[in-house]
Amino acid sequence: MTDVTATPGNTGNTGNSMVFHPRPEAGLAKPWDFPAPDRSSLPNGLSVLGCHRPGQKV
């Protein structure tokens, strides 16, 4: 988030000086593996790999 401070001659809408807040520290990454894919075939013979991801809409 940035705050714009007004300087003489402007109203703050297009201020030239900004006050930057410190960025939060990054946390540790959680280990994650892509789920094993399910293999299926379409009627035309094309192979399809799919992964069931509950809660993920595509």
DSSP file (Angstrom, degrees, kcal/mol; ACC not computed):
  #  RESIDUE AA STRUCTURE BP1 BP2  ACC     N-H-->O    O-->H-N    N-H-->O    O-->H-N    TCO  KAPPA ALPHA  PHI   PSI    X-CA   Y-CA   Z-CA
    1    1 A M              0   0    0      0, 0.0    20,-1.1     0, 0.0     2,-0.4   0.000 360.0 360.0 360.0 140.2    0.0    0.0    0.0
    2    2 A T  E     -A   20   0A   0     18,-0.1     2,-0.5    16,-0.0    18,-0.2  -0.956 360.0-150.2-123.6 143.9    1.3    3.5   -0.8
    3    3 A D  E     -A   19   0A   0     16,-1.7    16,-2.3    -2,-0.4     2,-0.5  -0.941  12.1-145.4-109.2 131.7    0.2    6.8    0.6
    4    4 A V  E     -A   18   0A   0     -2,-0.5     2,-0.4    14,-0.2    14,-0.2  -0.855  13.6-157.0 -97.1 127.8    0.5    9.9   -1.5
    5    5 A T  E     -A   17   0A   0     12,-1.7    12,-0.6    -2,-0.5    11,-0.2  -0.863  19.3-116.4-105.7 139.7    1.4   13.0    0.4
    6    6 A A        -     0   0    0     -2,-0.4     5,-0.1     5,-0.2     3,-0.0  -0.454  27.7-163.6 -73.0 142.2    0.6   16.4   -1.0
    7    7 A T    >   -     0   0    0     -2,-0.1     3,-2.1     1,-0.1     5,-0.2  -0.848  41.2 -72.4-118.7 159.8    3.4   18.8   -1.9
    8    8 A P  T 3  S+     0   0    0      0, 0.0     3,-0.1     0, 0.0    -1,-0.1  -0.256 120.5  26.2 -53.7 131.5    3.1   22.6   -2.4
    9    9 A G  T 3  S+     0   0    0      1,-0.3     2,-0.3    -3,-0.0    -3,-0.0   0.345 110.9  74.5  97.5  -6.3    1.4   23.3   -5.7
   10   10 A N  S <  S-     0   0    0     -3,-2.1    -1,-0.3     1,-0.0     5,-0.0  -0.921  72.1-132.3-135.4 167.3   -0.6   20.1   -6.0
   11   11 A T        -     0   0    0     -2,-0.3    -5,-0.2    -5,-0.1    -1,-0.0   0.407  54.1-100.7 -98.3   1.6   -3.7   18.7   -4.3
   12   12 A G  S >  S+     0   0    0     -7,-0.2     3,-0.7    -5,-0.2    -8,-0.1   0.190 102.9  99.5  98.0 -17.7   -2.5   15.2   -3.5
   13   13 A N  T 3  S+     0   0    0      1,-0.2    -7,-0.0     0, 0.0    -8,-0.0   0.846 101.5  19.0 -70.2 -33.3   -4.2   13.6   -6.5
   14   14 A T  T 3  S+     0   0    0    -10,-0.0    -1,-0.2     0, 0.0    -8,-0.0  -0.192  91.6 168.9-127.8  40.8   -1.0   13.6   -8.5
   15   15 A G    <   -     0   0    0     -3,-0.7    -9,-0.1     1,-0.1    -4,-0.0  -0.152  31.2-148.4 -59.6 149.0    1.5   14.0   -5.7
   16   16 A N  S    S+     0   0    0    -11,-0.2     2,-0.4   -12,-0.0    -1,-0.1   0.647  77.2  68.0 -93.1 -17.9    5.2   13.5   -6.5
   17   17 A S  E     -A    5   0A   0    -12,-0.6   -12,-1.7     2,-0.0     2,-0.4  -0.870  62.6-172.1-109.5 140.0    6.3   12.2   -3.1
   18   18 A M  E     -A    4   0A   0     -2,-0.4     2,-0.6   -14,-0.2   -14,-0.2  -0.952  18.7-143.0-129.0 146.2    5.2    8.8   -1.8
   19   19 A V  E     -A    3   0A   0    -16,-2.3   -16,-1.7    -2,-0.4     2,-0.4  -0.946  21.5-154.1-108.1 117.8    5.6    7.1    1.6
   20   20 A F  E     -A    2   0A   0     -2,-0.6   -18,-0.1   -18,-0.2     3,-0.1  -0.781   6.5-139.7 -96.8 132.9    6.1    3.4    1.2
   21   21 A H        -     0   0    0    -20,-1.1     2,-0.0    -2,-0.4    -1,-0.0  -0.583  37.0 -91.0 -82.9 151.1    5.2    1.0    4.0
   22   22 A P        -     0   0    0      0, 0.0    -1,-0.1     0, 0.0     0, 0.0  -0.333  42.8-115.7 -63.8 143.7    7.6   -1.8    4.8
   23   23 A R        -     0   0    0      1,-0.1     2,-0.1    -3,-0.1     3,-0.1  -0.532  31.4-109.4 -77.6 144.6    6.9   -5.0    2.9
   24   24 A P        -     0   0    0      0, 0.0     2,-0.1     0, 0.0    -1,-0.1  -0.385  37.1-101.4 -70.5 153.3    5.9   -8.1    4.9
   25   25 A E        -     0   0    0      1,-0.1     2,-0.3    -2,-0.1     0, 0.0  -0.467  37.1-113.1 -71.7 144.7    8.4  -10.9    5.2
   26   26 A A        -     0   0    0     -2,-0.1    -1,-0.1     1,-0.1     2,-0.1  -0.590  30.8-133.3 -78.0 140.8    7.8  -14.0    3.0
   27   27 A G        -     0   0    0     -2,-0.3     2,-0.2     1,-0.1    -1,-0.1  -0.293  33.7 -78.0 -85.0 175.3    6.9  -17.2    4.8
   28   28 A L        -     0   0    0      1,-0.1     2,-0.2    -2,-0.1    -1,-0.1  -0.515  50.4-111.4 -73.7 141.2    8.3  -20.6    4.3
   29   29 A A        -     0   0    0     -2,-0.2    -1,-0.1    -3,-0.1     3,-0.0  -0.513  27.3-126.4 -73.6 139.3    7.0  -22.5    1.2
   30   30 A K        -     0   0    0     -2,-0.2     2,-0.1     1,-0.1    -1,-0.1  -0.695  29.4-107.8 -84.8 136.3    4.8  -25.5    1.9
   31   31 A P        +     0   0    0      0, 0.0     2,-0.3     0, 0.0    -1,-0.1  -0.400  48.3 171.8 -63.4 138.9    5.9  -28.7    0.2
   32   32 A W        -     0   0    0     -2,-0.1     2,-0.4    -3,-0.0    -3,-0.0  -0.986  19.7-165.5-152.4 137.1    3.6  -29.6   -2.6
   33   33 A D        -     0   0    0     -2,-0.3     3,-0.1     3,-0.0     0, 0.0  -0.954  33.4-109.3-121.0 144.2    3.6  -32.2   -5.4
   34   34 A F        -     0   0    0     -2,-0.4    -2,-0.0     1,-0.1     0, 0.0  -0.528  46.2-106.5 -68.0 135.6    1.3  -32.2   -8.4
   35   35 A P        -     0   0    0      0, 0.0    -1,-0.1     0, 0.0    18,-0.0  -0.242  40.0 -91.5 -64.4 153.7   -1.3  -35.1   -8.0
   36   36 A A        -     0   0    0      1,-0.1    16,-0.3    -3,-0.1     2,-0.1  -0.439  49.3-118.6 -63.8 133.3   -0.8  -38.2  -10.2
   37   37 A P        -     0   0    0      0, 0.0     2,-0.4     0, 0.0    14,-0.2  -0.394  13.4-129.3 -77.2 152.5   -2.8  -37.7  -13.4
   38   38 A D  E     -B   50   0B   0     12,-3.9    12,-2.4    -2,-0.1     2,-0.5  -0.849  22.4-143.7 -94.9 134.7   -5.7  -40.0  -14.5
   39   39 A R  E     +B   49   0B   0     -2,-0.4     2,-0.3    10,-0.2    10,-0.2  -0.862  29.9 155.7-103.7 132.9   -5.3  -41.3  -18.1
   40   40 A S  E     -B   48   0B   0      8,-2.5     8,-3.2    -2,-0.5     2,-0.4  -0.902  30.8-126.8-143.5 173.4   -8.4  -41.7  -20.3
   41   41 A S  E     -B   47   0B   0     -2,-0.3     6,-0.2     6,-0.2     5,-0.1  -0.968  13.0-134.5-127.9 142.1   -9.2  -41.8  -24.0
   42   42 A L    >   -     0   0    0      4,-2.7     3,-2.4    -2,-0.4     6,-0.0  -0.497  37.8-101.6 -83.7 162.0  -11.6  -39.8  -26.1
   43   43 A P  T 3  S+     0   0    0      0, 0.0    -1,-0.1     0, 0.0    -2,-0.0   0.771 123.2  58.3 -57.0 -25.6  -13.8  -41.7  -28.7
   44   44 A N  T 3  S-     0   0    0      2,-0.1    -3,-0.0     1,-0.0     0, 0.0   0.409 123.3-103.8 -86.5   4.5  -11.4  -40.5  -31.5
   45   45 A G  S <  S+     0   0    0     -3,-2.4     2,-0.2     1,-0.3    -1,-0.0   0.347  72.5 144.0  95.1  -6.2   -8.5  -42.2  -29.8
   46   46 A L        -     0   0    0     -5,-0.1    -4,-2.7     1,-0.1    -1,-0.3  -0.500  47.8-129.5 -69.9 130.9   -6.9  -39.1  -28.3
   47   47 A S  E     -B   41   0B   0     -2,-0.2     2,-0.4    -6,-0.2    -6,-0.2  -0.617  22.9-162.6 -81.9 140.7   -5.3  -39.7  -24.9
   48   48 A V  E     -B   40   0B   0     -8,-3.2    -8,-2.5    -2,-0.3     2,-0.5  -0.988   8.3-160.4-127.4 131.3   -6.2  -37.3  -22.1
   49   49 A L  E     +B   39   0B   0     -2,-0.4     2,-0.3   -10,-0.2   -10,-0.2  -0.946  20.1 173.7-108.2 130.6   -4.4  -36.7  -18.8
   50   50 A G  E     -B   38   0B   0    -12,-2.4   -12,-3.9    -2,-0.5     2,-0.5  -0.980  21.4-151.3-137.8 149.9   -6.4  -35.1  -16.0
   51   51 A C        -     0   0    0     -2,-0.3     2,-0.6   -14,-0.2   -15,-0.0  -0.983  19.5-131.7-122.7 126.3   -5.9  -34.3  -12.4
   52   52 A H        +     0   0    0     -2,-0.5   -16,-0.0   -16,-0.3    -2,-0.0  -0.664  28.2 177.6 -76.6 117.9   -8.7  -34.1   -9.9
   53   53 A R    >   -     0   0    0     -2,-0.6     3,-2.3     3,-0.2    -1,-0.0  -0.829  22.3-142.3-123.7  90.0   -8.3  -30.9   -7.9
   54   54 A P  T 3  S+     0   0    0      0, 0.0     3,-0.1     0, 0.0    -2,-0.0  -0.236  85.4  14.7 -55.2 134.0  -11.2  -30.5   -5.5
   55   55 A G  T 3  S+     0   0    0      1,-0.2     2,-0.6     0, 0.0     0, 0.0   0.336  98.5 113.4  85.2  -7.9  -12.3  -26.9   -5.2
   56   56 A Q    <   -     0   0    0     -3,-2.3     2,-0.4     2,-0.0    -3,-0.2  -0.875  51.0-160.6-101.6 117.1  -10.4  -25.7   -8.3
   57   57 A K              0   0    0     -2,-0.6     0, 0.0     1,-0.1     0, 0.0  -0.815 360.0 360.0-100.0 134.3  -12.6  -24.6  -11.1
   58   58 A V              0   0    0     -2,-0.4    -1,-0.1     0, 0.0    -2,-0.0   0.349 360.0 360.0-119.0 360.0  -11.3  -24.5  -14.6
